[in-house]
Amino acid sequence: MMGAHSVISFLLLAAVLLLSEEVTAFQSSLVGSAFTSIRSSSSSSSSQVVTSLYSSLDADPLGPGSSRNSASSPKMKKKDLRSLQRFLEVECWRSPNIRNLDRTLLAVADACKQINRIVQRAQTDDLYGAAIDPLTGEIAEENVQGEVQQQLDVLCNTIMLRAFCGASNNVVCAVASEEEPLPRTCADVMGYDNMIQSGEYVAVFDPIDGSKNIDASLPVGTVFGIYRSPEGSSAGIDGVNLDSFLQRGTKMVAAGYCLYSATTVLVLTLGSGVHIFTLDPDKQQFLQTHPNVRIPDVGSLYSFNEANYREFSEPVQKFLTNMKQAGALGGKKVSSRYVGALVADVHNILINGGIYGYPATRDNVNGKLRLLYESAPMAMIMEQAGGAGSTGHGRILDVLPPQPKKNKGGDKSDAASDEEAGKGIHVRVPTYLGSVENVYELEQCFRYYGEEEDNN
Ligand code: FBP
């Protein structure tokens, strides 16, 4: 029987998908009218604008027969880019340890396209605000983070759950999400009670990162990571094997994020380099625009919420002061950038170099970011691009999430076991991600000022 949670998300999902057709028809009429207005202004410069617009959009609203399409007008050819599908087919064929992950990752890419459309239409289709429980009409329950679940959190969570479990034909056996208190088996997600629980991988994800940004139409993202279940691992709580989830980040076989912003980009690592795929809005296809991305060894950007500066530990304060006093790094003036969404801020650092940090503060002694489905996947991407991911005291990927004590002969209530399991799944970690030189400098500050701070 589907729970209230699934009913909310299913009704919302149905409503959203139903609406999509109208939007596309409306969009094309919009384009038509845009051109009429430009063409009416007869000055020479506007005709140049029109020419370049036509060629870039590859379509002349006046139709193929029009004079504009003559040989004289330059025709901007779409770059001959490899599709994500082709990339995954070849890479998963080439690497035995991810051999059958291509379909799952393609399903995740499709899920990101859906989330992209939903985020873009959240304003017009009133997908804002707290999720309402259709059965009670009440505001839906808080998530395990103690935050009131937003409609978009629930909707995007369902889309990602179904992407990992629905399309992966038993490749992924269980999933953990920021929006779920505990990991769930794919059988439970898909409602297949008698489904044999197989699949050698588990997936972790944050369906909508930076969700606070949506109200202001600022960038948001989705983060995910895939682990292989340890050999011989047996089913645990509700058929879920916690050992598969509570592994070091070094055990991840793939990680990625999707950024919904000026362009929609999917950034992916399968353990051999980082590749960026940009969504072609016309073809709705992810194309490989940046193969084998490398982050600069040193960068001039820093991305910290400095409103918390006084709460930062001395090493972090010293690091930021030193960076500002440096004035320029890597030949560029030191500058601050903070969008307030992990995916957006880290993507900026990946492309331009520098450092993103969400330190521990006096109130959040482990910082704010969750190790399993935020910091670790981002750290794997950073390291695969030649950068680094640190807690200030070592690699994020070496952090072992807290392991629940084994339940010897039922000496622990289910509630206690659940609580312990939840602690491991949603554990937070101070997070520093970026260029090796910048992250190295930060760790030096912890090494030097940390000791001083401890002796005080
Ligand atoms: P969620 O939105 O997924 O909970 O993520 C946490 C987050 O929004 C990060 O994306 C972002 O880097 C950070 O919190 C911003 O926190 P703050 O507003 O305290 O700077």
Boltz pocket constraint, residues with backbone or C-beta under 6 A from the ligand:
constraints:
  - pocket:
      binder: B
      contacts: [[A, 178], [A, 206], [A, 208], [A, 209], [A, 210], [A, 211], [A, 212], [A, 305], [A, 340], [A, 341], [A, 342], [A, 343], [A, 358], [A, 368]]
      max_distance: 6.0
